[in-house]
């Protein structure tokens, strides 16, 4: 997408919310009310070839363990299947999310992090922006990733990925 500004854009300072320090803790439950998702959260690492592992179940999502805890500074990433030959997967309706929809993650230590969707983008797998999705961008972000676009019957996979970008809006730490 190319954006061309026709007039100078004025900027103003935006106050960034101060969030508490979130200790390292794995996410255990994901909820997205707008599309009716409540899922246990598993864990994924890297394959021997350096690519992120593929979720083993179509019914739950998985957190990429080499990224930050959701809510910590950086890009946390959760992956899930869109479908399988057995039917819809946990992220079947992910592409229907809109800016402002909420995503909630409960962490193993009892903390609750809430994110607001900023945009939903489909990328060709051959042009997937790894650094944009997985890279540390200096903010507290969460990306959700699934397959999308055209299904290629010859390869048995989709030709694109759907990525939901979101940013942290609140944190509730467990009472100690």
Secondary structure as GFF3:
##gff-version 3
##sequence-region A 1 176
A	DSSP	beta_strand	27	32	.	.	.	ID=ss1
A	DSSP	three_ten_helix	33	35	.	.	.	ID=ss2
A	DSSP	beta_strand	37	44	.	.	.	ID=ss3
A	DSSP	beta_strand	61	64	.	.	.	ID=ss4
A	DSSP	beta_strand	74	79	.	.	.	ID=ss5
A	DSSP	beta_strand	83	84	.	.	.	ID=ss6
A	DSSP	beta_strand	87	88	.	.	.	ID=ss7
A	DSSP	three_ten_helix	94	96	.	.	.	ID=ss8
A	DSSP	beta_strand	102	107	.	.	.	ID=ss9
A	DSSP	beta_strand	112	124	.	.	.	ID=ss10
A	DSSP	three_ten_helix	125	127	.	.	.	ID=ss11
A	DSSP	alpha_helix	130	134	.	.	.	ID=ss12
A	DSSP	beta_strand	140	152	.	.	.	ID=ss13
A	DSSP	beta_strand	157	172	.	.	.	ID=ss14
###
